[in-house]
Amino acid sequence: MRRVTHARILATGAFALSLFGVAALPAKAADAEISTGNILVCDTPEEVSAVLESKEKDIAERLMMANARYGKEACNVVTVAFVRGEEAKTVLVPDGVVRIVKVTVVGVQKGNAWMRMDTPMDQYAGILEAALGV
């Protein structure tokens, strides 16, 4: 995974703290629905859970704690093109139900350009599926 600066994490913090919902723009490509979004991705479902269930309010702190525990770049907030896969886990959080799903990352945004990945990368992302309250 590519490295993200502290400033970039903070810039995406508000979006990520809204439970890492995917504001996706779907497009059909070779029988797979490709979505794009600025999302939290981690190497495993347990790492996504650790970020979601952290008591820290700041997304940068949540990510630093998860990366310190699981590995330097286990989790990151990135802008990617991905194909949503199977659900791996469900987590209840104060704002609702989050489905942790496997995603295959097929492209990344670098500046204003999109770059297709030569080798797609399997990651896990948390997607808010249902809000418990208003």
TADARA-V106908 format. One record per pair of residues at least 4 apart in sequence whose C-alpha atoms are under 6 Angstrom apart, sorted by the first residue. I is the first residue (numbers start at 1). J is the second residue. If there is no record, write none. Layout:
BEGIN
I;J, I;J
END
This chain:
BEGIN
9;13, 9;60, 13;17, 13;59, 16;20, 19;128, 20;39, 20;40, 21;127, 21;128, 22;37, 23;37, 24;35, 24;36, 24;37, 25;35, 25;36, 26;34, 26;35, 27;33, 27;34, 28;33, 34;82, 34;83, 35;81, 35;82, 36;80, 36;81, 37;79, 37;80, 38;78, 38;79, 39;77, 39;78, 40;76, 40;77, 40;125, 41;75, 41;76, 41;123, 41;124, 41;125, 42;48, 42;74, 42;75, 42;123, 42;124, 43;74, 43;123, 44;124, 45;124, 49;53, 50;54, 51;62, 56;62, 63;67, 64;68, 66;70, 67;71, 67;72, 67;73, 67;74, 79;109, 80;107, 80;108, 81;105, 81;106, 81;107, 82;104, 82;105, 82;106, 83;103, 83;104, 84;103, 85;102, 85;103, 86;101, 86;102, 87;100, 87;101, 88;100, 88;101, 89;100, 90;98, 90;99, 90;100, 91;97, 91;98, 92;97, 95;131, 96;130, 96;131, 96;132, 97;128, 97;129, 97;130, 98;126, 98;127, 98;128, 98;129, 99;126, 99;127, 100;125, 100;126, 101;124, 101;125, 102;123, 102;124, 103;122, 103;123, 103;124, 104;121, 104;122, 105;120, 105;121, 106;117, 106;120, 107;115, 107;116, 107;117, 108;114, 108;115, 109;113, 109;114
END
